[in-house]
Amino acid sequence: MPTLNDLKPGQSAEILSIGGAPALVQRLYEFGLFEGETVEFLTTAPLGDPIEIRAGNTRLSLRKAEAAGVQVQPK
């Protein structure tokens, strides 16, 4: 199953599931990431970590380790 890390800049996807440590999952929910939400992959930092995504009107930077727990369906 693809994760946020597998997306390319400008690509959108629907979140299918969010996994990981309970504290991380809670934090992602607080940022507005939910199953069914559409996100857009914006860019990767120059050294490859973190990545930047947009969920609604919110831009988030996530470490690749955090993004690996977010399974998506590319659009």
PDB file of N, H, CA, C and O in Angstrom:
ATOM      1  N   MET A   1       0.853  -1.177   0.000  1.00  0.00           N
ATOM      2  CA  MET A   1       0.000   0.000   0.000  1.00  0.00           C
ATOM      3  C   MET A   1       0.902   1.244   0.000  1.00  0.00           C
ATOM      4  O   MET A   1       1.809   1.340   0.827  1.00  0.00           O
ATOM      5  N   PRO A   2       0.668   2.193  -0.911  1.00  0.00           N
ATOM      6  CA  PRO A   2       1.494   3.402  -0.940  1.00  0.00           C
ATOM      7  C   PRO A   2       1.279   4.270   0.301  1.00  0.00           C
ATOM      8  O   PRO A   2       0.208   4.266   0.908  1.00  0.00           O
ATOM      9  N   THR A   3       2.318   5.004   0.655  1.00  0.00           N
ATOM     10  H   THR A   3       3.188   5.007   0.162  1.00  0.00           H
ATOM     11  CA  THR A   3       2.251   5.949   1.772  1.00  0.00           C
ATOM     12  C   THR A   3       2.526   7.354   1.245  1.00  0.00           C
ATOM     13  O   THR A   3       2.816   7.538   0.063  1.00  0.00           O
ATOM     14  N   LEU A   4       2.434   8.337   2.128  1.00  0.00           N
ATOM     15  H   LEU A   4       2.198   8.187   3.089  1.00  0.00           H
ATOM     16  CA  LEU A   4       2.742   9.712   1.735  1.00  0.00           C
ATOM     17  C   LEU A   4       4.134   9.823   1.124  1.00  0.00           C
ATOM     18  O   LEU A   4       4.352  10.645   0.235  1.00  0.00           O
ATOM     19  N   ASN A   5       5.069   9.012   1.584  1.00  0.00           N
ATOM     20  H   ASN A   5       4.891   8.344   2.307  1.00  0.00           H
ATOM     21  CA  ASN A   5       6.437   9.055   1.062  1.00  0.00           C
ATOM     22  C   ASN A   5       6.529   8.674  -0.411  1.00  0.00           C
ATOM     23  O   ASN A   5       7.497   9.032  -1.081  1.00  0.00           O
ATOM     24  N   ASP A   6       5.544   7.960  -0.919  1.00  0.00           N
ATOM     25  H   ASP A   6       4.757   7.669  -0.374  1.00  0.00           H
ATOM     26  CA  ASP A   6       5.583   7.483  -2.301  1.00  0.00           C
ATOM     27  C   ASP A   6       5.051   8.498  -3.307  1.00  0.00           C
ATOM     28  O   ASP A   6       5.180   8.302  -4.516  1.00  0.00           O
ATOM     29  N   LEU A   7       4.455   9.581  -2.815  1.00  0.00           N
ATOM     30  H   LEU A   7       4.350   9.741  -1.833  1.00  0.00           H
ATOM     31  CA  LEU A   7       3.894  10.585  -3.714  1.00  0.00           C
ATOM     32  C   LEU A   7       4.990  11.464  -4.300  1.00  0.00           C
ATOM     33  O   LEU A   7       6.080  11.582  -3.741  1.00  0.00           O
ATOM     34  N   LYS A   8       4.677  12.075  -5.432  1.00  0.00           N
ATOM     35  H   LYS A   8       3.791  11.980  -5.886  1.00  0.00           H
ATOM     36  CA  LYS A   8       5.574  13.010  -6.109  1.00  0.00           C
ATOM     37  C   LYS A   8       5.034  14.431  -5.916  1.00  0.00           C
ATOM     38  O   LYS A   8       3.837  14.610  -5.691  1.00  0.00           O
ATOM     39  N   PRO A   9       5.902  15.435  -6.000  1.00  0.00           N
ATOM     40  CA  PRO A   9       5.426  16.820  -5.859  1.00  0.00           C
ATOM     41  C   PRO A   9       4.272  17.121  -6.814  1.00  0.00           C
ATOM     42  O   PRO A   9       4.328  16.803  -8.002  1.00  0.00           O
ATOM     43  N   GLY A  10       3.222  17.744  -6.266  1.00  0.00           N
ATOM     44  H   GLY A  10       3.177  18.002  -5.301  1.00  0.00           H
ATOM     45  CA  GLY A  10       2.034  18.086  -7.030  1.00  0.00           C
ATOM     46  C   GLY A  10       0.985  16.996  -7.071  1.00  0.00           C
ATOM     47  O   GLY A  10      -0.128  17.237  -7.539  1.00  0.00           O
ATOM     48  N   GLN A  11       1.305  15.805  -6.597  1.00  0.00           N
ATOM     49  H   GLN A  11       2.210  15.610  -6.217  1.00  0.00           H
ATOM     50  CA  GLN A  11       0.371  14.681  -6.637  1.00  0.00           C
ATOM     51  C   GLN A  11      -0.559  14.721  -5.429  1.00  0.00           C
ATOM     52  O   GLN A  11      -0.137  15.026  -4.313  1.00  0.00           O
ATOM     53  N   SER A  12      -1.832  14.409  -5.671  1.00  0.00           N
ATOM     54  H   SER A  12      -2.175  14.161  -6.577  1.00  0.00           H
ATOM     55  CA  SER A  12      -2.828  14.345  -4.603  1.00  0.00           C
ATOM     56  C   SER A  12      -3.176  12.894  -4.308  1.00  0.00           C
ATOM     57  O   SER A  12      -2.993  12.008  -5.143  1.00  0.00           O
ATOM     58  N   ALA A  13      -3.681  12.675  -3.101  1.00  0.00           N
ATOM     59  H   ALA A  13      -3.830  13.395  -2.423  1.00  0.00           H
ATOM     60  CA  ALA A  13      -4.068  11.324  -2.697  1.00  0.00           C
ATOM     61  C   ALA A  13      -5.105  11.407  -1.588  1.00  0.00           C
ATOM     62  O   ALA A  13      -5.209  12.413  -0.886  1.00  0.00           O
ATOM     63  N   GLU A  14      -5.863  10.341  -1.447  1.00  0.00           N
ATOM     64  H   GLU A  14      -5.778   9.524  -2.017  1.00  0.00           H
ATOM     65  CA  GLU A  14      -6.824  10.213  -0.352  1.00  0.00           C
ATOM     66  C   GLU A  14      -6.189   9.378   0.749  1.00  0.00           C
ATOM     67  O   GLU A  14      -5.587   8.339   0.475  1.00  0.00           O
ATOM     68  N   ILE A  15      -6.319   9.827   1.989  1.00  0.00           N
ATOM     69  H   ILE A  15      -6.808  10.671   2.211  1.00  0.00           H
ATOM     70  CA  ILE A  15      -5.789   9.075   3.123  1.00  0.00           C
ATOM     71  C   ILE A  15      -6.693   7.878   3.380  1.00  0.00           C
ATOM     72  O   ILE A  15      -7.902   8.028   3.562  1.00  0.00           O
ATOM     73  N   LEU A  16      -6.096   6.685   3.392  1.00  0.00           N
ATOM     74  H   LEU A  16      -5.115   6.564   3.244  1.00  0.00           H
ATOM     75  CA  LEU A  16      -6.846   5.459   3.668  1.00  0.00           C
ATOM     76  C   LEU A  16      -6.754   5.059   5.133  1.00  0.00           C
ATOM     77  O   LEU A  16      -7.740   4.614   5.719  1.00  0.00           O
ATOM     78  N   SER A  17      -5.570   5.216   5.729  1.00  0.00           N
ATOM     79  H   SER A  17      -4.769   5.578   5.252  1.00  0.00           H
ATOM     80  CA  SER A  17      -5.401   4.876   7.140  1.00  0.00           C
ATOM     81  C   SER A  17      -4.195   5.616   7.693  1.00  0.00           C
ATOM     82  O   SER A  17      -3.279   5.993   6.962  1.00  0.00           O
ATOM     83  N   ILE A  18      -4.220   5.813   9.003  1.00  0.00           N
ATOM     84  H   ILE A  18      -4.964   5.507   9.597  1.00  0.00           H
ATOM     85  CA  ILE A  18      -3.122   6.465   9.711  1.00  0.00           C
ATOM     86  C   ILE A  18      -2.695   5.532  10.825  1.00  0.00           C
ATOM     87  O   ILE A  18      -3.492   5.186  11.697  1.00  0.00           O
ATOM     88  N   GLY A  19      -1.426   5.121  10.793  1.00  0.00           N
ATOM     89  H   GLY A  19      -0.779   5.401  10.085  1.00  0.00           H
ATOM     90  CA  GLY A  19      -0.909   4.205  11.800  1.00  0.00           C
ATOM     91  C   GLY A  19       0.314   4.778  12.479  1.00  0.00           C
ATOM     92  O   GLY A  19       0.833   5.826  12.095  1.00  0.00           O
ATOM     93  N   GLY A  20       0.758   4.069  13.489  1.00  0.00           N
ATOM     94  H   GLY A  20       0.337   3.217  13.800  1.00  0.00           H
ATOM     95  CA  GLY A  20       1.945   4.494  14.230  1.00  0.00           C
ATOM     96  C   GLY A  20       1.650   4.575  15.707  1.00  0.00           C
ATOM     97  O   GLY A  20       0.627   4.081  16.181  1.00  0.00           O
ATOM     98  N   ALA A  21       2.546   5.196  16.422  1.00  0.00           N
ATOM     99  H   ALA A  21       3.377   5.598  16.037  1.00  0.00           H
ATOM    100  CA  ALA A  21       2.379   5.360  17.866  1.00  0.00           C
ATOM    101  C   ALA A  21       1.119   6.176  18.143  1.00  0.00           C
ATOM    102  O   ALA A  21       0.821   7.115  17.405  1.00  0.00           O
ATOM    103  N   PRO A  22       0.377   5.833  19.192  1.00  0.00           N
ATOM    104  CA  PRO A  22      -0.856   6.558  19.495  1.00  0.00           C
ATOM    105  C   PRO A  22      -0.667   8.070  19.600  1.00  0.00           C
ATOM    106  O   PRO A  22      -1.532   8.827  19.158  1.00  0.00           O
ATOM    107  N   ALA A  23       0.438   8.520  20.173  1.00  0.00           N
ATOM    108  H   ALA A  23       1.140   7.905  20.532  1.00  0.00           H
ATOM    109  CA  ALA A  23       0.675   9.962  20.305  1.00  0.00           C
ATOM    110  C   ALA A  23       0.840  10.609  18.929  1.00  0.00           C
ATOM    111  O   ALA A  23       0.361  11.721  18.709  1.00  0.00           O
ATOM    112  N   LEU A  24       1.506   9.927  18.011  1.00  0.00           N
ATOM    113  H   LEU A  24       1.894   9.023  18.190  1.00  0.00           H
ATOM    114  CA  LEU A  24       1.676  10.457  16.659  1.00  0.00           C
ATOM    115  C   LEU A  24       0.340  10.505  15.932  1.00  0.00           C
ATOM    116  O   LEU A  24       0.018  11.509  15.296  1.00  0.00           O
ATOM    117  N   VAL A  25      -0.433   9.440  16.019  1.00  0.00           N
ATOM    118  H   VAL A  25      -0.171   8.625  16.535  1.00  0.00           H
ATOM    119  CA  VAL A  25      -1.745   9.405  15.361  1.00  0.00           C
ATOM    120  C   VAL A  25      -2.614  10.538  15.895  1.00  0.00           C
ATOM    121  O   VAL A  25      -3.277  11.224  15.115  1.00  0.00           O
ATOM    122  N   GLN A  26      -2.624  10.746  17.204  1.00  0.00           N
ATOM    123  H   GLN A  26      -2.086  10.189  17.837  1.00  0.00           H
ATOM    124  CA  GLN A  26      -3.404  11.829  17.803  1.00  0.00           C
ATOM    125  C   GLN A  26      -2.938  13.182  17.276  1.00  0.00           C
ATOM    126  O   GLN A  26      -3.760  14.043  16.964  1.00  0.00           O
ATOM    127  N   ARG A  27      -1.631  13.372  17.175  1.00  0.00           N
ATOM    128  H   ARG A  27      -0.963  12.673  17.428  1.00  0.00           H
ATOM    129  CA  ARG A  27      -1.090  14.644  16.688  1.00  0.00           C
ATOM    130  C   ARG A  27      -1.506  14.888  15.239  1.00  0.00           C
ATOM    131  O   ARG A  27      -1.860  16.010  14.879  1.00  0.00           O
ATOM    132  N   LEU A  28      -1.467  13.854  14.410  1.00  0.00           N
ATOM    133  H   LEU A  28      -1.180  12.942  14.703  1.00  0.00           H
ATOM    134  CA  LEU A  28      -1.877  14.011  13.016  1.00  0.00           C
ATOM    135  C   LEU A  28      -3.362  14.335  12.919  1.00  0.00           C
ATOM    136  O   LEU A  28      -3.764  15.139  12.079  1.00  0.00           O
ATOM    137  N   TYR A  29      -4.183  13.718  13.769  1.00  0.00           N
ATOM    138  H   TYR A  29      -3.857  13.065  14.452  1.00  0.00           H
ATOM    139  CA  TYR A  29      -5.608  14.060  13.813  1.00  0.00           C
ATOM    140  C   TYR A  29      -5.790  15.525  14.198  1.00  0.00           C
ATOM    141  O   TYR A  29      -6.618  16.223  13.613  1.00  0.00           O
ATOM    142  N   GLU A  30      -5.026  15.990  15.171  1.00  0.00           N
ATOM    143  H   GLU A  30      -4.352  15.423  15.646  1.00  0.00           H
ATOM    144  CA  GLU A  30      -5.130  17.387  15.607  1.00  0.00           C
ATOM    145  C   GLU A  30      -4.737  18.356  14.497  1.00  0.00           C
ATOM    146  O   GLU A  30      -5.230  19.483  14.449  1.00  0.00           O
ATOM    147  N   PHE A  31      -3.849  17.917  13.605  1.00  0.00           N
ATOM    148  H   PHE A  31      -3.448  17.002  13.644  1.00  0.00           H
ATOM    149  CA  PHE A  31      -3.456  18.749  12.465  1.00  0.00           C
ATOM    150  C   PHE A  31      -4.473  18.692  11.330  1.00  0.00           C
ATOM    151  O   PHE A  31      -4.336  19.418  10.345  1.00  0.00           O
ATOM    152  N   GLY A  32      -5.488  17.845  11.453  1.00  0.00           N
ATOM    153  H   GLY A  32      -5.599  17.256  12.253  1.00  0.00           H
ATOM    154  CA  GLY A  32      -6.524  17.763  10.436  1.00  0.00           C
ATOM    155  C   GLY A  32      -6.364  16.637   9.438  1.00  0.00           C
ATOM    156  O   GLY A  32      -7.044  16.622   8.412  1.00  0.00           O
ATOM    157  N   LEU A  33      -5.478  15.693   9.716  1.00  0.00           N
ATOM    158  H   LEU A  33      -4.926  15.705  10.550  1.00  0.00           H
ATOM    159  CA  LEU A  33      -5.334  14.530   8.836  1.00  0.00           C
ATOM    160  C   LEU A  33      -6.268  13.429   9.323  1.00  0.00           C
ATOM    161  O   LEU A  33      -6.140  12.943  10.446  1.00  0.00           O
ATOM    162  N   PHE A  34      -7.207  13.041   8.466  1.00  0.00           N
ATOM    163  H   PHE A  34      -7.311  13.436   7.553  1.00  0.00           H
ATOM    164  CA  PHE A  34      -8.181  12.006   8.795  1.00  0.00           C
ATOM    165  C   PHE A  34      -8.323  11.066   7.610  1.00  0.00           C
ATOM    166  O   PHE A  34      -8.012  11.434   6.477  1.00  0.00           O
ATOM    167  N   GLU A  35      -8.790   9.861   7.872  1.00  0.00           N
ATOM    168  H   GLU A  35      -9.042   9.563   8.793  1.00  0.00           H
ATOM    169  CA  GLU A  35      -9.109   8.942   6.800  1.00  0.00           C
ATOM    170  C   GLU A  35     -10.163   9.596   5.906  1.00  0.00           C
ATOM    171  O   GLU A  35     -11.121  10.186   6.405  1.00  0.00           O
ATOM    172  N   GLY A  36      -9.990   9.494   4.601  1.00  0.00           N
ATOM    173  H   GLY A  36      -9.212   9.014   4.196  1.00  0.00           H
ATOM    174  CA  GLY A  36     -10.919  10.098   3.649  1.00  0.00           C
ATOM    175  C   GLY A  36     -10.519  11.495   3.209  1.00  0.00           C
ATOM    176  O   GLY A  36     -11.036  11.996   2.210  1.00  0.00           O
ATOM    177  N   GLU A  37      -9.612  12.132   3.930  1.00  0.00           N
ATOM    178  H   GLU A  37      -9.192  11.725   4.742  1.00  0.00           H
ATOM    179  CA  GLU A  37      -9.137  13.483   3.596  1.00  0.00           C
ATOM    180  C   GLU A  37      -8.232  13.420   2.366  1.00  0.00           C
ATOM    181  O   GLU A  37      -7.444  12.487   2.214  1.00  0.00           O
ATOM    182  N   THR A  38      -8.352  14.419   1.492  1.00  0.00           N
ATOM    183  H   THR A  38      -8.992  15.177   1.615  1.00  0.00           H
ATOM    184  CA  THR A  38      -7.449  14.531   0.349  1.00  0.00           C
ATOM    185  C   THR A  38      -6.276  15.412   0.735  1.00  0.00           C
ATOM    186  O   THR A  38      -6.455  16.492   1.297  1.00  0.00           O
ATOM    187  N   VAL A  39      -5.074  14.943   0.428  1.00  0.00           N
ATOM    188  H   VAL A  39      -4.929  14.066  -0.029  1.00  0.00           H
ATOM    189  CA  VAL A  39      -3.855  15.705   0.703  1.00  0.00           C
ATOM    190  C   VAL A  39      -3.081  15.874  -0.602  1.00  0.00           C
ATOM    191  O   VAL A  39      -3.234  15.091  -1.539  1.00  0.00           O
ATOM    192  N   GLU A  40      -2.254  16.905  -0.640  1.00  0.00           N
ATOM    193  H   GLU A  40      -2.130  17.541   0.121  1.00  0.00           H
ATOM    194  CA  GLU A  40      -1.388  17.148  -1.791  1.00  0.00           C
ATOM    195  C   GLU A  40       0.053  17.157  -1.318  1.00  0.00           C
ATOM    196  O   GLU A  40       0.385  17.825  -0.340  1.00  0.00           O
ATOM    197  N   PHE A  41       0.902  16.426  -2.001  1.00  0.00           N
ATOM    198  H   PHE A  41       0.632  15.883  -2.796  1.00  0.00           H
ATOM    199  CA  PHE A  41       2.331  16.418  -1.705  1.00  0.00           C
ATOM    200  C   PHE A  41       2.920  17.669  -2.342  1.00  0.00           C
ATOM    201  O   PHE A  41       2.807  17.858  -3.553  1.00  0.00           O
ATOM    202  N   LEU A  42       3.546  18.524  -1.539  1.00  0.00           N
ATOM    203  H   LEU A  42       3.637  18.371  -0.555  1.00  0.00           H
ATOM    204  CA  LEU A  42       4.076  19.778  -2.059  1.00  0.00           C
ATOM    205  C   LEU A  42       5.547  19.691  -2.433  1.00  0.00           C
ATOM    206  O   LEU A  42       5.916  19.978  -3.572  1.00  0.00           O
ATOM    207  N   THR A  43       6.391  19.300  -1.486  1.00  0.00           N
ATOM    208  H   THR A  43       6.092  19.067  -0.560  1.00  0.00           H
ATOM    209  CA  THR A  43       7.827  19.282  -1.757  1.00  0.00           C
ATOM    210  C   THR A  43       8.559  18.452  -0.713  1.00  0.00           C
ATOM    211  O   THR A  43       7.999  18.061   0.311  1.00  0.00           O
ATOM    212  N   THR A  44       9.814  18.199  -1.001  1.00  0.00           N
ATOM    213  H   THR A  44      10.269  18.517  -1.833  1.00  0.00           H
ATOM    214  CA  THR A  44      10.712  17.524  -0.069  1.00  0.00           C
ATOM    215  C   THR A  44      11.832  18.491   0.270  1.00  0.00           C
ATOM    216  O   THR A  44      12.287  19.236  -0.599  1.00  0.00           O
ATOM    217  N   ALA A  45      12.280  18.494   1.503  1.00  0.00           N
ATOM    218  H   ALA A  45      11.910  17.889   2.208  1.00  0.00           H
ATOM    219  CA  ALA A  45      13.405  19.339   1.910  1.00  0.00           C
ATOM    220  C   ALA A  45      14.649  18.966   1.101  1.00  0.00           C
ATOM    221  O   ALA A  45      14.735  17.852   0.584  1.00  0.00           O
ATOM    222  N   PRO A  46      15.604  19.877   0.987  1.00  0.00           N
ATOM    223  CA  PRO A  46      16.799  19.624   0.170  1.00  0.00           C
ATOM    224  C   PRO A  46      17.536  18.319   0.485  1.00  0.00           C
ATOM    225  O   PRO A  46      18.076  17.692  -0.427  1.00  0.00           O
ATOM    226  N   LEU A  47      17.570  17.901   1.730  1.00  0.00           N
ATOM    227  H   LEU A  47      17.130  18.410   2.471  1.00  0.00           H
ATOM    228  CA  LEU A  47      18.252  16.654   2.078  1.00  0.00           C
ATOM    229  C   LEU A  47      17.311  15.449   2.094  1.00  0.00           C
ATOM    230  O   LEU A  47      17.700  14.357   2.509  1.00  0.00           O
ATOM    231  N   GLY A  48      16.049  15.655   1.633  1.00  0.00           N
ATOM    232  H   GLY A  48      15.732  16.542   1.296  1.00  0.00           H
ATOM    233  CA  GLY A  48      15.108  14.555   1.509  1.00  0.00           C
ATOM    234  C   GLY A  48      14.192  14.325   2.694  1.00  0.00           C
ATOM    235  O   GLY A  48      13.309  13.470   2.629  1.00  0.00           O
ATOM    236  N   ASP A  49      14.377  15.054   3.757  1.00  0.00           N
ATOM    237  H   ASP A  49      15.095  15.749   3.809  1.00  0.00           H
ATOM    238  CA  ASP A  49      13.553  14.872   4.952  1.00  0.00           C
ATOM    239  C   ASP A  49      13.534  16.185   5.716  1.00  0.00           C
ATOM    240  O   ASP A  49      14.610  16.704   6.012  1.00  0.00           O
ATOM    241  N   PRO A  50      12.401  16.749   6.051  1.00  0.00           N
ATOM    242  CA  PRO A  50      11.032  16.241   5.979  1.00  0.00           C
ATOM    243  C   PRO A  50      10.382  16.500   4.614  1.00  0.00           C
ATOM    244  O   PRO A  50      10.986  17.058   3.698  1.00  0.00           O
ATOM    245  N   ILE A  51       9.111  16.061   4.528  1.00  0.00           N
ATOM    246  H   ILE A  51       8.621  15.608   5.272  1.00  0.00           H
ATOM    247  CA  ILE A  51       8.296  16.355   3.357  1.00  0.00           C
ATOM    248  C   ILE A  51       7.265  17.396   3.762  1.00  0.00           C
ATOM    249  O   ILE A  51       6.969  17.565   4.945  1.00  0.00           O
ATOM    250  N   GLU A  52       6.719  18.096   2.766  1.00  0.00           N
ATOM    251  H   GLU A  52       6.959  17.959   1.805  1.00  0.00           H
ATOM    252  CA  GLU A  52       5.673  19.082   3.041  1.00  0.00           C
ATOM    253  C   GLU A  52       4.426  18.687   2.275  1.00  0.00           C
ATOM    254  O   GLU A  52       4.486  18.373   1.087  1.00  0.00           O
ATOM    255  N   ILE A  53       3.285  18.706   2.974  1.00  0.00           N
ATOM    256  H   ILE A  53       3.237  18.961   3.940  1.00  0.00           H
ATOM    257  CA  ILE A  53       2.004  18.371   2.361  1.00  0.00           C
ATOM    258  C   ILE A  53       1.000  19.471   2.666  1.00  0.00           C
ATOM    259  O   ILE A  53       1.214  20.305   3.546  1.00  0.00           O
ATOM    260  N   ARG A  54      -0.107  19.454   1.916  1.00  0.00           N
ATOM    261  H   ARG A  54      -0.281  18.776   1.202  1.00  0.00           H
ATOM    262  CA  ARG A  54      -1.229  20.355   2.193  1.00  0.00           C
ATOM    263  C   ARG A  54      -2.458  19.496   2.436  1.00  0.00           C
ATOM    264  O   ARG A  54      -2.766  18.593   1.658  1.00  0.00           O
ATOM    265  N   ALA A  55      -3.153  19.789   3.524  1.00  0.00           N
ATOM    266  H   ALA A  55      -2.902  20.522   4.156  1.00  0.00           H
ATOM    267  CA  ALA A  55      -4.422  19.134   3.846  1.00  0.00           C
ATOM    268  C   ALA A  55      -5.431  20.249   4.069  1.00  0.00           C
ATOM    269  O   ALA A  55      -5.381  20.938   5.087  1.00  0.00           O
ATOM    270  N   GLY A  56      -6.342  20.431   3.127  1.00  0.00           N
ATOM    271  H   GLY A  56      -6.382  19.871   2.300  1.00  0.00           H
ATOM    272  CA  GLY A  56      -7.251  21.566   3.208  1.00  0.00           C
ATOM    273  C   GLY A  56      -6.457  22.855   3.043  1.00  0.00           C
ATOM    274  O   GLY A  56      -5.737  23.024   2.059  1.00  0.00           O
ATOM    275  N   ASN A  57      -6.590  23.766   4.010  1.00  0.00           N
ATOM    276  H   ASN A  57      -7.176  23.629   4.809  1.00  0.00           H
ATOM    277  CA  ASN A  57      -5.849  25.027   3.984  1.00  0.00           C
ATOM    278  C   ASN A  57      -4.592  24.979   4.837  1.00  0.00           C
ATOM    279  O   ASN A  57      -3.946  26.007   5.041  1.00  0.00           O
ATOM    280  N   THR A  58      -4.238  23.811   5.334  1.00  0.00           N
ATOM    281  H   THR A  58      -4.763  22.976   5.168  1.00  0.00           H
ATOM    282  CA  THR A  58      -3.105  23.664   6.246  1.00  0.00           C
ATOM    283  C   THR A  58      -1.920  23.030   5.531  1.00  0.00           C
ATOM    284  O   THR A  58      -2.062  22.024   4.836  1.00  0.00           O
ATOM    285  N   ARG A  59      -0.745  23.636   5.713  1.00  0.00           N
ATOM    286  H   ARG A  59      -0.630  24.453   6.277  1.00  0.00           H
ATOM    287  CA  ARG A  59       0.501  23.054   5.202  1.00  0.00           C
ATOM    288  C   ARG A  59       1.238  22.438   6.375  1.00  0.00           C
ATOM    289  O   ARG A  59       1.400  23.067   7.421  1.00  0.00           O
ATOM    290  N   LEU A  60       1.686  21.195   6.193  1.00  0.00           N
ATOM    291  H   LEU A  60       1.554  20.684   5.344  1.00  0.00           H
ATOM    292  CA  LEU A  60       2.369  20.471   7.262  1.00  0.00           C
ATOM    293  C   LEU A  60       3.706  19.941   6.774  1.00  0.00           C
ATOM    294  O   LEU A  60       3.842  19.528   5.622  1.00  0.00           O
ATOM    295  N   SER A  61       4.678  19.955   7.653  1.00  0.00           N
ATOM    296  H   SER A  61       4.568  20.290   8.589  1.00  0.00           H
ATOM    297  CA  SER A  61       5.948  19.278   7.399  1.00  0.00           C
ATOM    298  C   SER A  61       5.982  18.038   8.276  1.00  0.00           C
ATOM    299  O   SER A  61       5.780  18.116   9.487  1.00  0.00           O
ATOM    300  N   LEU A  62       6.238  16.900   7.657  1.00  0.00           N
ATOM    301  H   LEU A  62       6.401  16.836   6.673  1.00  0.00           H
ATOM    302  CA  LEU A  62       6.293  15.628   8.373  1.00  0.00           C
ATOM    303  C   LEU A  62       7.622  14.946   8.100  1.00  0.00           C
ATOM    304  O   LEU A  62       8.124  14.964   6.976  1.00  0.00           O
ATOM    305  N   ARG A  63       8.182  14.349   9.131  1.00  0.00           N
ATOM    306  H   ARG A  63       7.774  14.334  10.044  1.00  0.00           H
ATOM    307  CA  ARG A  63       9.360  13.508   8.923  1.00  0.00           C
ATOM    308  C   ARG A  63       8.942  12.299   8.089  1.00  0.00           C
ATOM    309  O   ARG A  63       7.792  11.863   8.144  1.00  0.00           O
ATOM    310  N   LYS A  64       9.873  11.772   7.329  1.00  0.00           N
ATOM    311  H   LYS A  64      10.808  12.126   7.285  1.00  0.00           H
ATOM    312  CA  LYS A  64       9.548  10.605   6.503  1.00  0.00           C
ATOM    313  C   LYS A  64       9.086   9.433   7.358  1.00  0.00           C
ATOM    314  O   LYS A  64       8.221   8.666   6.936  1.00  0.00           O
ATOM    315  N   ALA A  65       9.649   9.285   8.550  1.00  0.00           N
ATOM    316  H   ALA A  65      10.352   9.908   8.892  1.00  0.00           H
ATOM    317  CA  ALA A  65       9.233   8.200   9.444  1.00  0.00           C
ATOM    318  C   ALA A  65       7.772   8.369   9.852  1.00  0.00           C
ATOM    319  O   ALA A  65       7.054   7.379   9.995  1.00  0.00           O
ATOM    320  N   GLU A  66       7.321   9.612  10.040  1.00  0.00           N
ATOM    321  H   GLU A  66       7.904  10.417   9.924  1.00  0.00           H
ATOM    322  CA  GLU A  66       5.919   9.866  10.386  1.00  0.00           C
ATOM    323  C   GLU A  66       5.021   9.623   9.175  1.00  0.00           C
ATOM    324  O   GLU A  66       3.958   9.014   9.294  1.00  0.00           O
ATOM    325  N   ALA A  67       5.457  10.101   8.010  1.00  0.00           N
ATOM    326  H   ALA A  67       6.321  10.595   7.913  1.00  0.00           H
ATOM    327  CA  ALA A  67       4.667   9.963   6.788  1.00  0.00           C
ATOM    328  C   ALA A  67       4.523   8.504   6.362  1.00  0.00           C
ATOM    329  O   ALA A  67       3.567   8.153   5.670  1.00  0.00           O
ATOM    330  N   ALA A  68       5.464   7.654   6.769  1.00  0.00           N
ATOM    331  H   ALA A  68       6.240   7.939   7.331  1.00  0.00           H
ATOM    332  CA  ALA A  68       5.415   6.242   6.393  1.00  0.00           C
ATOM    333  C   ALA A  68       4.201   5.527   6.980  1.00  0.00           C
ATOM    334  O   ALA A  68       3.796   4.486   6.464  1.00  0.00           O
ATOM    335  N   GLY A  69       3.616   6.063   8.045  1.00  0.00           N
ATOM    336  H   GLY A  69       3.945   6.909   8.464  1.00  0.00           H
ATOM    337  CA  GLY A  69       2.450   5.453   8.662  1.00  0.00           C
ATOM    338  C   GLY A  69       1.130   5.895   8.061  1.00  0.00           C
ATOM    339  O   GLY A  69       0.072   5.430   8.486  1.00  0.00           O
ATOM    340  N   VAL A  70       1.174   6.793   7.071  1.00  0.00           N
ATOM    341  H   VAL A  70       2.033   7.170   6.726  1.00  0.00           H
ATOM    342  CA  VAL A  70      -0.052   7.308   6.450  1.00  0.00           C
ATOM    343  C   VAL A  70      -0.212   6.646   5.084  1.00  0.00           C
ATOM    344  O   VAL A  70       0.477   6.996   4.127  1.00  0.00           O
ATOM    345  N   GLN A  71      -1.129   5.687   5.009  1.00  0.00           N
ATOM    346  H   GLN A  71      -1.689   5.403   5.787  1.00  0.00           H
ATOM    347  CA  GLN A  71      -1.379   4.978   3.755  1.00  0.00           C
ATOM    348  C   GLN A  71      -2.374   5.769   2.920  1.00  0.00           C
ATOM    349  O   GLN A  71      -3.369   6.285   3.430  1.00  0.00           O
ATOM    350  N   VAL A  72      -2.084   5.853   1.617  1.00  0.00           N
ATOM    351  H   VAL A  72      -1.276   5.434   1.203  1.00  0.00           H
ATOM    352  CA  VAL A  72      -2.886   6.693   0.729  1.00  0.00           C
ATOM    353  C   VAL A  72      -3.262   5.953  -0.546  1.00  0.00           C
ATOM    354  O   VAL A  72      -2.676   4.929  -0.897  1.00  0.00           O
ATOM    355  N   GLN A  73      -4.265   6.510  -1.227  1.00  0.00           N
ATOM    356  H   GLN A  73      -4.741   7.342  -0.942  1.00  0.00           H
ATOM    357  CA  GLN A  73      -4.649   6.074  -2.571  1.00  0.00           C
ATOM    358  C   GLN A  73      -4.419   7.263  -3.492  1.00  0.00           C
ATOM    359  O   GLN A  73      -5.193   8.219  -3.465  1.00  0.00           O
ATOM    360  N   PRO A  74      -3.357   7.221  -4.317  1.00  0.00           N
ATOM    361  CA  PRO A  74      -3.090   8.350  -5.222  1.00  0.00           C
ATOM    362  C   PRO A  74      -4.266   8.601  -6.160  1.00  0.00           C
ATOM    363  O   PRO A  74      -4.977   7.676  -6.553  1.00  0.00           O
ATOM    364  N   LYS A  75      -4.453   9.874  -6.511  1.00  0.00           N
ATOM    365  H   LYS A  75      -3.875  10.625  -6.192  1.00  0.00           H
ATOM    366  CA  LYS A  75      -5.536  10.254  -7.432  1.00  0.00           C
ATOM    367  C   LYS A  75      -4.969  10.542  -8.801  1.00  0.00           C
ATOM    368  O   LYS A  75      -5.715  10.879  -9.721  1.00  0.00           O
TER     369      LYS A  75
END
